[in-house]
Amino acid sequence: MGAKLLEISANSLASALAAQAGGADRVELCENLGEGGTTPSYGAIAIARDRLRIPLYVLIRPRGGDFLYSADERAAMRADVEACVRLGCDGVVIGALDADGEVDTAVCAELIAAAGPLGVTFHRAFDAAADQGRALDAAVALGCERILTSGGAADAVAGAPRIAALVAQAAGRIALMAGAGLTADNIVATAQRCGVEQVHASAKAPRRSAMRHRNDDLPGLSADWVQSDEARVRALVRALRG
């Protein structure tokens, strides 16, 4: 089995447009990749929806850190999901755990109900679960379309054997999408080892600020940034399509 679908984790509007230009099949729009991704701004979602011709999924995560959410955070996530519905997005990317590392089915069910007709991916909260086998069955019961996972490892290359076992457990009930650490050099072999048809990568590259005046002594406020790169997306597509 070879991967057939490439999703790009786009950390900005520019990244989403680069993903589309490079030939990606779907965009997961987010911000703050350095923290594992958080929900992008309403404006970024709205303009991405207007300009993308490929499916647009939006990450619903109010902050970095763990996946145990307060009542206020749950309310914010629900409002973000409702905004995605109003804007005509194709899907949302959700996940929540309880303090024992089990899937918080009540929180997830609330978000899925708010999503209505939108597709739903269970995000890498799955990799932080106490038992991925139980988490998979919970995601199936919730009605999620797919699970994004690195197999609980630092990247999908290391987690490939575990992802393959999860694919076998899923037995077609839910799709597994391998993500984290995938490049044009390893994406095909990793997808084959995992036995997945969907793969997820950021294809990011550094961007140098055009500012002539810079103050590089400000912690956390570097003028430079990273974003998905059209050429890197295209290289991933070429590798997958052979």
DOVEX-618694 format. One record per residue: residue in one letter; x, y negated, z of N, C-alpha, C, O in turn. Coordinates in steps of 0.1 Angstrom, whole numbers, padded with zeros to 4 digits, always signed. Atoms other than C-alpha are relative to their C-alpha. Layout:
<atoms>
AXYZXYZXYZXYZ/...
</atoms>
This chain:
<atoms>
M+0008+0012+0000+0000+0000+0000+0009-0012+0000+0019-0013+0007/G-0008+0013+0000+0013-0035-0008-0009-0011+0004-0022-0011+0002/A+0008+0011-0004+0002-0068+0005-0006-0007-0012+0000-0008-0022/K+0007+0006+0011-0024-0085-0017-0004-0015+0003-0007-0022-0007/L+0005+0014-0004-0032-0118+0002+0011-0007+0008+0015-0001+0018/L-0009+0008-0008-0009-0145+0014-0007-0012+0006-0013-0020-0001/E+0005+0012-0007-0021-0169+0041+0012-0008+0005+0022-0003+0010/I-0011+0009-0005+0001-0199+0049-0005-0008+0012-0016-0014+0012/S+0003+0008-0012+0001-0214+0084+0005-0014-0003+0017-0016-0002/A-0003+0014+0005+0000-0251+0074-0001-0009+0012-0012-0010+0018/N+0000+0008-0012+0010-0275+0102-0004-0014-0003-0002-0023+0006/S+0004+0014+0003-0003-0306+0084-0007+0000-0013-0008+0011-0020/L+0007+0001+0013-0023-0318+0054+0010+0002-0011+0007+0009-0021/A-0010-0002+0010+0009-0320+0034+0004+0015-0002+0006+0020-0013/S-0003-0014+0001+0017-0284+0043-0011+0008-0007-0008+0017-0015/A+0012-0007+0006-0018-0273+0033+0000-0002-0016-0002+0008-0023/L-0001+0003+0014-0014-0290-0001+0012+0007-0007+0010+0012-0018/A-0011-0008+0005+0020-0274-0006-0003+0015-0001+0001+0021-0011/A+0004-0014+0001+0006-0240+0002-0009+0003-0012-0007+0013-0019/Q+0009-0002+0012-0021-0244-0025+0008-0001-0013+0007+0007-0022/A-0008+0002+0012+0004-0258-0050+0010+0012-0003+0013+0015-0014/G-0009-0011+0001+0027-0228-0043-0006+0013-0004+0000+0023-0006/G+0007-0013+0004+0000-0202-0050-0005+0008+0011-0009+0019+0009/A+0005-0008-0012-0011-0192-0015-0015+0003-0003-0022-0004-0010/D+0014-0004+0002-0044-0174-0013-0010-0007+0011-0022-0008+0008/R+0008+0005-0011-0056-0190+0020+0009-0009+0009+0021-0006+0010/V-0007+0008-0009-0046-0217+0044-0006+0001+0014-0018+0001+0016/E+0004+0002-0014-0047-0216+0082+0006-0014+0004+0018-0015+0006/L-0004+0013-0004-0046-0253+0092+0002-0001+0015-0007+0003+0022/C-0003+0002-0014-0030-0262+0125+0009-0012+0002+0012-0019-0008/E-0011+0009-0004-0006-0285+0143+0009+0006+0010+0006+0017+0015/N-0008-0004-0011+0023-0281+0166+0005+0015-0001+0002+0023+0009/L-0004-0014+0001+0038-0248+0153+0010+0004+0010+0011+0015+0014/G-0010-0003-0011+0066-0251+0179-0006+0005+0013+0001+0011+0021/E+0007-0005-0011+0040-0244+0205-0010+0011-0003-0019+0015+0005/G+0008-0011+0004+0024-0216+0186-0013-0004-0008-0021+0004-0011/G+0011+0006+0007-0001-0239+0169-0011-0005+0009-0015+0002+0019/T+0012+0006-0007-0030-0261+0181-0009-0005-0010-0006-0005-0022/T+0010+0005+0009-0061-0275+0166+0004-0013-0007+0008-0022+0000/P-0003+0012+0007-0055-0301+0139-0010-0011+0002-0021-0008+0007/S+0010+0011-0002-0072-0335+0139-0012+0001-0010-0011+0008-0020/Y+0012+0000+0008-0107-0340+0125+0003-0005-0014-0001+0000-0024/G-0004+0006+0013-0092-0362+0097+0007+0009-0008+0005+0010-0020/A-0008-0010+0007-0067-0336+0087-0009+0011-0006-0008+0015-0017/I+0009-0010+0004-0094-0310+0085-0009-0005-0011-0011+0002-0022/A+0009+0005+0009-0118-0332+0066+0007-0002-0014+0001+0001-0024/I-0006+0002+0013-0093-0342+0039+0005+0013-0006+0005+0014-0018/A-0004-0013+0005-0079-0307+0036-0012+0007-0006-0011+0013-0017/R+0011-0007+0006-0114-0294+0030-0004-0007-0013-0008+0000-0023/D+0004+0007+0012-0120-0321+0004+0010+0004-0012+0006+0004-0023/R-0010-0002+0011-0087-0313-0015+0004+0014-0003+0011+0017-0013/L-0004-0014+0002-0082-0276-0011-0011+0008-0008-0023+0007-0006/R+0009-0009+0008-0097-0252-0037+0001+0015+0005-0008+0023+0001/I-0002-0014-0006-0085-0221-0017-0007+0000+0013-0009-0011+0019/P+0007+0000-0013-0102-0209+0015+0008-0007+0011+0020-0006+0012/L-0006+0007-0012-0095-0230+0046-0005+0005+0013-0017+0004+0016/Y+0003-0004-0013-0094-0216+0080+0007-0009+0010+0018-0014+0007/V-0005+0010-0009-0088-0238+0110+0003+0007+0014-0006+0014+0020/L-0004-0005-0013-0069-0228+0142-0008-0008+0011-0008-0020+0011/I+0007+0006-0011-0090-0234+0173+0007+0003+0013+0006+0014+0019/R-0008-0002-0013-0066-0238+0203+0003-0014+0005+0010-0021-0001/P-0001+0013-0005-0067-0268+0225+0014-0005+0005+0016-0016+0007/R-0013+0003-0006-0031-0266+0238+0009+0012-0002+0005+0023-0006/G-0010-0012-0001+0001-0245+0239-0002+0007+0013-0011+0004+0021/G+0000-0008-0013+0008-0221+0267-0009+0013-0002-0009+0019-0012/D+0008-0013-0001-0015-0192+0277-0013-0001-0007-0016-0012-0014/F+0013-0001+0006-0049-0182+0264-0012+0001+0009-0022+0006+0006/L+0010+0001-0010-0068-0186+0296-0005-0014+0002+0002-0023+0006/Y+0005+0014+0002-0091-0216+0292-0010-0004+0011-0018+0004+0016/S+0010+0005-0010-0110-0238+0316-0013-0003-0007-0014-0002-0019/A+0013+0003+0005-0146-0248+0312+0001-0012-0010-0006-0012-0020/D-0001+0012+0009-0136-0282+0297+0007+0004-0013+0003-0001-0024/E-0007-0004+0012-0112-0265+0272-0009+0008-0009-0009+0007-0021/R+0009-0008+0008-0139-0241+0262-0010-0009-0007-0014-0007-0019/A+0010+0010+0007-0163-0270+0255+0007-0007-0011+0001-0009-0022/A-0007+0006+0011-0136-0287+0234+0001+0009-0012+0000+0005-0023/M-0002-0010+0011-0130-0255+0214-0014+0001-0007-0014+0002-0020/R+0014-0002+0006-0168-0251+0208-0003-0012-0009-0008-0011-0020/A+0002+0012+0008-0170-0287+0196+0009+0000-0013+0004-0005-0023/D-0009+0000+0012-0140-0282+0172-0006+0011-0010-0006+0008-0022/V+0006-0009+0009-0157-0251+0158-0012-0006-0007-0014-0004-0019/E+0011+0006+0006-0189-0270+0153+0004-0010-0011-0003-0012-0021/A-0004+0009+0010-0170-0297+0135+0005+0007-0013+0002+0002-0024/C-0004-0007+0012-0155-0271+0111-0012+0005-0008-0012+0005-0020/V+0012-0003+0007-0190-0259+0103-0005-0011-0008-0009-0010-0019/R+0005+0012+0007-0201-0294+0095+0008-0004-0012+0003-0009-0022/L-0009+0004+0011-0171-0300+0073+0000+0010-0011+0006+0008-0022/G+0000-0010+0011-0177-0268+0053+0012+0008-0001+0016+0013-0012/C-0012-0009+0000-0146-0249+0063-0004+0014-0003-0016+0018-0001/D+0003-0014+0003-0144-0212+0053+0000+0008+0013-0006+0019+0013/G-0001-0009-0012-0135-0199+0087+0008-0007+0011+0013-0018+0010/V-0007+0004-0012-0120-0204+0122+0009+0011+0005+0006+0023+0002/V-0010-0010-0006-0091-0187+0140+0000-0002+0015+0004-0013+0020/I+0003+0002-0014-0099-0181+0176+0007+0011+0008+0013+0021+0003/G-0005-0010-0009-0088-0161+0207+0000-0005+0014+0003-0017+0016/A+0000+0004-0014-0091-0161+0244+0002+0013+0009-0003+0023+0005/L-0002-0011-0009-0079-0138+0273-0004-0004+0014-0005-0016+0017/D+0002+0003-0014-0088-0135+0309+0013+0001+0007+0023+0004+0001/A-0013+0000-0008-0063-0136+0337+0007+0013+0001+0019+0014+0004/D-0006-0013+0000-0057-0099+0334+0005+0004-0014+0009+0016-0016/G-0005-0003+0014-0048-0101+0297-0010+0008-0008-0006+0013-0019/E+0010-0006+0009-0080-0086+0284-0007-0011-0008-0007-0022-0004/V+0007+0009+0008-0099-0102+0256-0012-0006+0008-0020+0002+0013/D+0012+0006-0007-0124-0127+0271-0011-0001-0010-0013-0010-0018/T+0011-0002+0011-0154-0115+0251-0010-0011+0002-0017-0015-0008/A+0010+0010-0001-0177-0141+0266+0004-0013-0007-0004-0019-0014/V-0005+0013+0006-0156-0171+0255+0000+0002-0015-0004-0006-0023/C-0001-0003+0014-0149-0155+0221-0014+0001-0007-0016-0005-0017/A+0014-0001+0005-0186-0147+0216-0006-0013-0002-0014-0016-0011/E+0005+0013+0001-0195-0182+0223+0005-0008-0012-0002-0015-0019/L-0006+0007+0012-0171-0196+0197-0005+0006-0013-0007-0001-0022/I+0005-0007+0013-0182-0170+0171-0015-0004-0002-0018-0006-0014/A+0013+0005+0002-0218-0180+0177-0001-0014-0005-0009-0017-0014/A-0001+0014+0005-0209-0216+0172+0004-0001-0015+0001-0009-0022/A-0005-0001+0014-0191-0206+0139-0011+0003-0010-0010+0000-0022/G+0011-0003+0009-0223-0193+0125+0004+0008-0012+0009+0020-0011/P-0004-0007+0012-0216-0183+0088+0014+0001-0003+0018+0008-0012/L-0014+0001+0003-0179-0190+0090+0007+0013+0003+0003+0021+0012/G-0008-0011-0003-0154-0162+0089+0008-0002+0013+0010-0014+0017/V-0007+0002-0013-0134-0155+0121+0012+0010+0000+0011+0022-0003/T-0012-0007-0003-0098-0144+0126+0003-0001+0014+0002-0011+0021/F-0005+0001-0014-0086-0134+0160+0015-0002+0000+0023+0005-0007/H-0014+0004+0001-0052-0151+0165+0009+0007+0009+0005+0017+0015/R-0011-0008-0006-0020-0141+0182-0002+0000+0016+0008+0004+0022/A+0003-0004-0014-0036-0142+0217+0000+0015+0001+0003+0021+0011/F+0000-0014+0001-0039-0106+0206+0014+0006+0004+0015+0016+0011/D-0013-0005-0004-0001-0102+0210+0003-0002+0014+0013+0004+0019/A-0002+0002-0014-0003-0115+0245-0009+0009+0009-0009+0008+0021/A+0009-0008-0007-0030-0090+0255+0007+0011+0008+0018+0016+0004/A-0006-0010-0008-0023-0064+0282+0001+0013-0008+0010+0021-0006/D+0001-0013+0007-0033-0035+0259-0006-0004-0014-0017-0007-0016/Q+0005+0003+0014-0035-0041+0221-0010+0009-0005-0018+0005-0013/G+0010-0010+0005-0055-0010+0215-0014-0004+0005-0023-0004-0003/R+0013+0005-0005-0083-0023+0238-0003-0013-0006-0015-0015-0009/A+0003+0013+0007-0079-0058+0223-0005+0002-0014-0014-0005-0018/L+0005-0002+0014-0084-0044+0188-0015+0004+0001-0023-0001-0007/D+0014-0004+0000-0116-0026+0198-0009-0012+0004-0021-0012+0000/A+0008+0011-0004-0128-0058+0215-0002-0009-0012-0013-0015-0014/A+0001+0008+0012-0121-0078+0183-0010+0006-0010-0018-0002-0016/V+0010-0007+0009-0141-0052+0163-0014-0002+0005-0023-0006-0003/A+0013+0002-0006-0170-0054+0187-0005-0014-0001-0017-0016-0003/L+0004+0014+0001-0170-0092+0185-0004-0003-0015-0011-0013-0017/G+0003+0003+0014-0173-0090+0147+0010-0008-0008+0007-0014-0018/C-0011+0007+0006-0140-0106+0138+0003+0007-0014+0002+0019-0015/E-0005-0006+0013-0128-0101+0102+0013+0006+0000+0016+0016-0006/R-0014-0005+0000-0092-0097+0109+0007-0004+0013+0002-0013+0021/I-0008+0004-0012-0065-0099+0136+0014-0004-0006+0020+0003-0014/L-0014+0005+0003-0032-0119+0131+0009+0005+0011+0007+0003+0023/T-0009-0006-0010-0004-0100+0148+0014+0002-0004+0017+0004-0016/S-0014-0004+0002+0033-0095+0151+0003+0014+0007+0014+0018+0008/G-0001-0013-0007+0026-0062+0169+0006-0002+0014+0011+0007+0020/G-0004+0003-0014+0034-0079+0202+0015-0002+0001+0020-0004+0012/A-0014+0002+0000+0070-0084+0191+0003-0014-0004-0006-0022-0006/A-0004+0014+0004+0090-0116+0184-0004-0003-0014-0007-0015-0017/D+0004+0002+0014+0082-0111+0147-0005+0013-0006-0004+0023+0000/A+0007-0012+0006+0064-0088+0124+0010+0010-0005+0007+0022-0007/V-0011-0010+0004+0097-0072+0112+0002+0010+0012+0002+0022+0009/A-0003-0009-0011+0104-0059+0147-0013+0007+0004-0013+0019+0009/G+0012-0006-0004+0067-0052+0153-0007+0009-0010-0018+0014-0007/A+0007-0008+0011+0060-0033+0121-0005+0014+0004-0016+0017+0001/P+0005-0013-0004+0058+0002+0137-0013-0001+0008-0022+0007+0006/R+0012+0002-0008+0032-0011+0162-0012-0004-0009-0023+0000-0007/I+0011+0005+0009+0012-0029+0135-0005+0012-0008-0017+0013-0010/A+0004-0011+0007+0012+0003+0115-0009+0009+0008-0019+0015+0003/A+0009-0008-0009-0003+0022+0145-0013-0007+0002-0023+0000+0003/L+0013+0008-0001-0029-0006+0149-0009+0002-0012-0021+0003-0012/V+0007-0003+0013-0038-0002+0112-0007+0013+0001-0019+0015-0004/A+0006-0014-0001-0044+0035+0118-0012+0000+0010-0022+0006+0007/Q+0011+0000-0010-0065+0028+0149-0012-0007-0005-0023-0003-0003/A+0011+0008+0005-0086+0002+0131-0008+0008-0010-0020+0007-0011/A+0007-0009+0009-0095+0028+0104-0010-0007-0009-0021-0003-0011/G+0008+0008+0009-0109+0001+0082-0011-0008+0006-0019-0015-0001/R+0010+0007-0007-0131-0014+0109+0003-0015+0000-0006-0023+0001/I-0004+0014-0001-0111-0047+0109+0013+0000-0008+0021+0010-0007/A-0013+0002+0007-0082-0060+0088+0011-0004+0010+0008-0012+0019/L-0012+0004-0007-0047-0064+0103+0008-0009-0009+0011-0005-0021/M-0008+0009+0008-0027-0094+0090+0013-0002+0008+0014-0007+0019/A-0014+0001-0007+0011-0093+0098+0005-0014-0002+0004-0020-0013/G-0006+0013+0000+0027-0126+0107+0011-0002+0010+0011+0005+0020/A-0011+0004-0008+0057-0142+0122+0013+0005-0005+0015+0018-0007/G-0014-0004+0005+0093-0142+0108+0000+0005-0014+0010+0011-0018/L+0000-0005+0013+0083-0134+0073+0006-0009-0010+0003-0021-0010/T-0006+0008+0010+0104-0146+0044-0001+0007-0014-0006+0018-0014/A+0000-0007+0013+0107-0139+0007+0008+0012-0001+0006+0021-0009/D-0009-0011+0000+0135-0115+0015-0006+0012+0007-0002+0024+0004/N+0004-0012-0008+0116-0093+0039-0015+0002+0000-0020+0012+0005/I+0014-0001-0001+0079-0098+0033-0006+0012-0006-0015+0018-0001/V+0006-0012+0006+0073-0069+0009+0003+0012+0008-0006+0020+0010/A-0003-0012-0008+0092-0043+0029-0007+0000+0013-0012+0011+0017/T+0007+0001-0013+0076-0055+0061-0015+0004-0002-0020+0011+0006/A+0014-0003+0002+0041-0054+0047-0002+0015-0003-0012+0021+0001/Q+0001-0014+0003+0047-0019+0034+0002+0009+0012-0005+0018+0014/R-0002-0007-0013+0060-0007+0068-0012-0001+0009-0016+0008+0016/C+0012+0002-0009+0030-0022+0085-0012+0006-0006-0022+0010+0001/G+0012-0005+0007+0005-0009+0059-0011-0010-0001-0023-0006+0000/V+0010+0010+0001-0012-0042+0056-0002-0006-0014+0007-0005-0022/E+0002+0007+0013-0028-0060+0027+0000-0015+0001-0001-0022-0009/Q+0000+0015-0002-0027-0095+0042+0012-0003+0009+0016+0003+0018/V-0012+0005-0007+0004-0114+0054-0001-0015+0002-0009-0022-0005/H+0001+0013-0005+0009-0147+0071+0013-0006+0002+0022+0000+0009/A-0013+0006-0001+0038-0171+0069-0001-0015+0000-0011-0020-0005/S+0001+0015+0000+0046-0208+0074+0007-0006-0012+0004-0017-0016/A-0008+0004+0011+0071-0211+0046+0006-0015+0002+0006-0023-0007/K-0004+0014-0003+0084-0242+0064+0014-0003-0003+0023+0006-0003/A-0013+0005+0003+0114-0263+0056+0001-0014+0007-0009-0021+0009/P-0001+0013-0007+0129-0294+0073-0002-0011-0010+0001-0010-0022/R+0002+0012+0007+0120-0328+0061+0007-0012+0007+0006-0014+0019/R-0008+0011-0005+0143-0358+0065-0007-0013-0001-0012-0016-0012/S+0007+0013+0001+0127-0391+0074+0007-0010-0009+0019-0010-0011/A-0005+0010+0009+0131-0419+0049+0002-0013+0008+0006-0023+0002/M-0003+0012-0008+0134-0444+0078+0015-0004-0001+0024+0004+0002/R-0014+0005-0001+0165-0466+0075+0004-0003+0014+0015-0001+0018/H-0003+0002-0014+0162-0476+0111-0005+0012+0008-0016+0017+0006/R+0003-0012-0008+0163-0447+0135+0005-0002+0014+0016-0008+0016/N-0005-0001-0013+0166-0442+0172+0000+0015+0004-0011+0020+0008/D+0000-0015-0003+0177-0405+0177+0002+0003+0014+0005+0015+0018/D-0002-0003-0014+0181-0409+0214-0013+0002+0008-0013+0003+0020/L+0013-0001-0006+0143-0406+0221-0004+0015+0001-0006+0021-0010/P+0003-0015-0001+0136-0370+0234-0014+0003-0005-0024-0004-0001/G+0013-0003+0006+0108-0354+0215-0006-0009-0010-0017-0006-0015/L+0005+0009+0010+0105-0382+0191+0009-0001-0012+0011-0012-0017/S-0009+0000+0011+0128-0372+0163-0008-0006-0012-0020-0003-0014/A+0006+0005+0012+0121-0390+0130-0003+0011-0010-0010+0009-0020/D+0001-0011+0010+0124-0357+0111-0010+0010+0005-0015+0010+0016/W+0011-0010-0003+0099-0328+0109+0002+0012-0009+0011+0012-0018/V+0001-0012+0010+0091-0295+0092-0014+0001-0005-0023-0003+0001/Q+0012-0003+0006+0064-0286+0069+0001+0011-0011+0012+0014-0015/S+0000-0010+0010+0054-0259+0045+0005-0005-0013+0002-0016-0017/D-0007+0005+0012+0074-0261+0013-0005+0008-0012-0006+0020-0012/E+0006-0007+0012+0059-0254-0021+0009+0010-0006+0004+0021-0010/A-0009-0010+0006+0090-0237-0034+0001+0013+0008+0002+0024+0002/R-0001-0012-0009+0092-0214-0004-0013+0008-0001-0013+0021-0001/V+0012-0007+0002+0055-0206-0008+0000+0008-0013-0004+0020-0014/R-0001-0007+0014+0061-0198-0045+0009+0012+0001+0006+0022-0006/A-0009-0012-0001+0090-0175-0036-0007+0011+0007-0005+0023+0003/L+0008-0011-0007+0067-0156-0012-0010+0006-0010-0011+0019-0010/V+0010-0005+0010+0041-0153-0039+0007+0009-0010+0002+0020-0014/R-0007-0008+0010+0066-0141-0064+0005+0014+0005+0004+0024-0001/A-0004-0012-0006+0079-0115-0040-0011+0010+0001-0010+0022-0002/L+0011-0008-0002+0045-0102-0032-0006+0006-0013-0011+0017-0014/R+0006-0004+0012+0033-0101-0068+0010+0009-0009+0006+0015-0019/G-0009-0008+0007+0065-0084-0080+0004-0005-0013+0013+0002-0020/
</atoms>
